Amino acid sequence: MAEESDLEKTESASPRRLEKARESGDVPRSTEFSTFFILLAGTIAIWLIGDSLVKNLQAGMSQTLSFARIKELNSAEIFLSYQTFLIDLGITFFPLLGIIFLAAVGAPLFIGGWTFSAEKLIPSFEKLNPIQGISNIFSINSLVELLKAILKTVFIGFASWLLVSSQLDSIHSLLSKSIQESSGQQGYIILWCLTFMVVSLSVISMIDVPYQIYRYTDKLKMSRQELRDESKETEGNPEIKAKIRAQQREMSRRRMMSKVPSADVVITNPTHYSVALQYPDNSNKAPIILAKGQGEVALKIRELAKENNIEIVEVPPLARALYKHAELDQEIPSALFTAVAQVLAYVFQLRIYQKQGGTQPQKPTQIAIPAGMDILEAPSSPDLNKQPRVMSPA
């Protein structure tokens, strides 16, 4: 059952799948919305420039259909007359056709956006499969298309009936009117027909757009197994990535451990934390963190310190504070300067004693740690304006 659930397409498409679909030219499209948008733009254009269209058509037809004996006997004059009429006709309809063209080009921007893919130009023999064609005929999409066609027929037919029935007297009166009067009346009726068609198609498009988006989203759904396979392709196998991260951590730990022999002191919390410090000679810089760790790493730092005769000083609160607030290969926080200085002063005095003899230095018995810097304390931002808390290294 688990395997079947992993193969069911229940997950939303990943961004990579959506991108690949777009690259192949597969985007949501609504022909009903495109038709509505083009018809809307054309209707608005006719409302705005309809009067000039009718006047220019009337003038062109009047000039073309007028007969002059001299012109009719001259073929060159006839050709020139019709050529002029066609040019004027093109100029008359150019604004309307331009608006319709812009609407046809701009309609895809609202749903899916512009896209171009050469894959759509490659012939596909799968489209010639008769079994697939028969299954498409009886598919849910075909049923939806049939319902949309019925709705368009009903809406547009009902709108046309309302318009014709309301303008029936005007239509009958066209026979008794002059060409100028009847052409204007016809244009008015046609314009209202287009308006009713736009309203009808707007209802269809409001139904079709959500359906097409839902259908596109449902078509691109993925199974859990497909998501895992895609993740492996794009990001790599999680097991391999985990191994790589483990190797990187191991290499980083080895590099850190290789710096321990050059440390001046290792400050420890005997059972949990170890921090190796180096104070650069002849430098105004603060001490630098060479290595730090907890658990097994802390034990390894202490072992390397013993092997290389590096002094180990047990100051649990200072070790915890350095582990929490200091970064590798970086200077220690300024709030811990005083505490670390006490430890380094003891270490350098011990070196002099071991070389020259004299009075053996005593380990510092009290180390001042600013409040809020110890891991064991409640989480809070350290207030450096307060007096540091005095803690025993024992």
N, C-alpha and C positions, 0 to 999 in steps of 0.2 A: 504493500500500500504506500509505503514511503517513497519507493521508486516511481510509482505512478504519479504521486503528487508532485514530485520533482520534474516530471515531464509535462505536466499540465501548464498551459500558457496562462498563468495567473498574475504575472508580474508586469508592471509598466515597462515600456521600452527604455533602455538605457540611452544616455546622450550619444554614445558611440553608434548605436543602432539607428537612432534618428538621423545622425549625420550621414551614415552610409546610405540610408534610404533617400535622403535629399540629394546626395551625389549621384545616385542612379535615376534621379528625376521623379521619385515617388514622394509626392507631397499631397496633402488634402486639397481637393478641388470640388467646387460646386458649380455645375453648369447652369443651374437654376439662378444662382446669385449673379453669375456673369451675364446671363440673358437679361435679368432684371436691371442690373446696373447699366448695361448698354442702352436698353430701352428707356430707362429713366433719363440718362444723359441726352438721348435723342429727343425725348418729349420736352424736356426743359429747353433745349436749343430751339425746337419748333415754336414753343411758347414765346421765346425771346425774339426770334428773327423770322417768325412765320409770315408776318405781314410783308416784309421785304421779299421773301421767297415767292409769295403769291403774285406780287406786283411784277417782279422780274420775269416770272413764267408767263404772265399775261402779256407783257410787252414782247417777249420773244416769240410766243406763239402767234400774236397778232402780226408781227413783222414777217414771220415765216409763211403764214398762210395767206398773206395779201398777195395779189397777183398784179403784176405790171407787164404789159405786152412786150416792152423793150427788154426787160430782164429775162422773161421766159424764152425769148428767142435767142438768148446768148447763154451758152452752156457755162462759160467762165463766170458769169454773173450769178448763175444758179449755185455753182459750187462755192463761190465766195460767200453767198448768202447763208448757205447751210453751215459753212465753216465758222462764220461769225456767230451763228446761233449756238453751235456746240460749245464754242469758247465761252460765250456768255452763260450758257447752262452750267459749265464746269465751275466758273467763278461764282455763280449763284449758290451752288450746292457745296462748294469747298468748305465753308465754315461748319456746315452741318456734318459733312463727312469727316472733317478733322476732329470735331468733338466726339463723334462716335468711335473713331479710331483710338483716340486717347482713352476713352472709357474702356474699350476692349483690351488695351494694353495695361491699364491701371487696375482693372478688376481683380487680377490674381494677387495684387499686393495685399488685399484684405484677407485672403485665405490662402495660406501656403507660401505666398511670395513668389518672386521671379526665380526660376531655376532653368538650367539648360543641361542636358545630359546626352552625350552621343549614344548611350546605350539604348535610348528610345528609337534611334534610327536603325539599329541592327535588327534584321528580320528574326522573328522568333517562331520556330516551328511548333512550339507548344500551343500557340494560338490556333493552329490548324487541326488540333486534336479534336475529333468529333465527339468523343466521350466527354471531354472537358467542356465543350460547347453546349452539350445537352444538359450537363449538370449546372452550368451557368444559367440556363433558361429557367430551371426550376429552383433556383437559389432564392434566398431571402432578399438579396439585392434586387433581383429581377422583380420580385413581388413589390418591393418599395418603389421601383421605377414605374411599375404599372399603376400603383396608387397615385403617384405624383402626376402621371399623364391624365388619369381620370379627374383628379382635382383641378388640374389646369383647364381641362375641357369644361368642367362644370363651372368654375369661377369665371373664366373668360366668356363662356357662352351666356351665363346669367348676366354678367356685366353688359355684354353686347345687347342682349334682349332688353335690359332696362333702358339703355341709351336709345336704341332704335324705337322702342315703344314711346319714349318721351319726345322723340324728334320725328315722329311719323308724319305729322302735318307738314313740317318743314321739308321733309324729303319729297312729299307729293308736290309741293309748290315749286320744286326745282325746275320742273318741266315748263313752267310758265315764266321763268325769269331769264334775264339776259345772261350771256356767258360770264360777264364780270360779276354779277350778283350771285349766280349759281356756283361759280368757282370759290368765292369767298365762303359761301354757306357750306360747301363740301369740305373745304379745309377746316372749318370750325367743327364739323361732325367728326372728321378723321382725327382731329386733335383730341377731342373728348374720348374717342375710342382708344387712342393710345394711352390716355390718362387712366381709363378704367383698366386697361391691360396691365399697366404698371402697378396699380393697387392690387390687382389679383395676383400678379407674380411676386409681389412683396410678401404676401402670405405664404406662398409656396417656398420662397427662398428662406424665410424665417424657420420653416420646418426642415428644409434640406440642409442648411449650413450646420446645425448641431448634429444632424444625423451623419453627415459626411465626416465631421471631425471625430465623432464616436467610432464610426466604422474604420477610419484610418488608425486611430489609437488602438482599437481592438485587434486590427490586423497585425500590428507590430508588437503585440504583447509577447513576452518571453517567458520561458520556463525557468525554474531555479537552476536547472542544470545548464541552460544556455547562459545565464548570468555568471555562473561559476567558470564556464569555459571562456567566456569573453574576458573575465577578470584575469584568468591565467594568460590569455594572449596579450592583454594590454599591460598588466602589472607584473606578470610572472607568477610562477607557481608559489603559493604561500609557504610551502615547506622549504623550497629552495631559498626563498627570501629570508626565512627564519634562520636557515643555516648560514647564509651570507652575513646576516646581522650578528650571529653568534661569533663567526670568524672575525668580523670587524671589532667586536668587543674584546675578543681574545688578543688581537694584534694591538689594540689600544692599551690593554692591560699590560702586555709585555713591554711596550714602549715606556709606559709609566714606571714599571718595575726596574727597567734599565737605568732610570735616573736616581733610584734610591741610594746607590753607593756614593753619590756626590752630595748627599744631604748633610747638613750640619747637626740636625737633631730630629728625632722622631718623637712626637708627642702622642700619647696613647691614653685611651680608656681601656684598661687591661683586658676586658672581655668583649669589646665591641668595635672600637674605632682606633685607627692609626692615621697620623698625618705627618708626612716628611717635609721638613722645611730647609731652605737654603738661604743664607744671608750673603749676597754678592760682596766680595772683597772690594775695597776702594770704590764703593758706590754709594750714592745717596738714596738708592732705592730701598723700599721696604723688603722684608723677607718674602720669598716666593714659595708657592706650594708646588713641590715636585711630584708628590704622590699622596693619595688618600684612599681610604677604603674602609669597609666594615666586614665583619665576619671573617671568612676565609682569606679575603684580600688583606684585611688588617693583620691577620696572623702572618701572612707571607711577607708583608712589609717589615714586621718586627724580626722575622727570621733573617731577612737580607741585612737589616741594620746590625744584628748581632754578628753576622758573618763578616761585615765590613767595619766592625768596631765603631759604629755610630752610636752616640749616646741616646738612650731611650729614657724619656722623662714621662712619668705617669701624672697627667693632669686631666682627669676625666671631663670636667666642664669645658676646659679650653679645647680639648680634642673634639668634643661634640660641636662646639661653636665653630671651629675652623672647618670641620667636615660639612656643616650646614651652609655656611656663608662664604666660604672661599672657593675659588675655581682653580683648576689645574693650570700651571704655568702663568698664574696671575699673582699680583701682590696681595698680601693679606688685607682684610678690611681695616680701615684706620681705627675703628673702635677697639680693635684687639692689639694695637701697637704696644701698649703698656704691658699687657699680659705676656705677649710673646717676647718682649724685651727682657723681662725678668728671667724667662727660661733660657734665652740665648746668653745672657750675662752669666748665668750659672754654668752653661756649657763651655764658654770661652775661659772662665776662671778654672774650670776643671782641667782643661787642656794645659793651661800654664802650670797647674799643680803637678800634672802627670809628667811634664817635661823638666820642670825646674825644682819641684818639691815645694816645701813651705807648708802653710796652713791649708788643709783641705777645705774647699768650699762646701757649704751646706745647701742641700736642695731647698728651693723656696717652699715655705710651708703655707703660704697664702697667695692665691692668684685672683686678681680682681677681674670679673667677667661682667660686662654691661648687662643689665636686666633685659630679658627678652631674646637673648642670643643663644641660649642653651636649648638643645632639642627637647630636653625633658620638661621644659617649662611650657606653660600654656601659650599657643601661637599668638604672637603680637609683634608689632613693629618695635624694634629696640629704640628706646628714648635715650639718645646719647647725651642729653643735657642733665640726666640724673646721675647721682653718684653710683659708680659700679658696685655690684654686690661682691662681697669677699667670700670666697669659697676655698675649702681645703682640697689639695690634690689627692688626699688619701682616698 
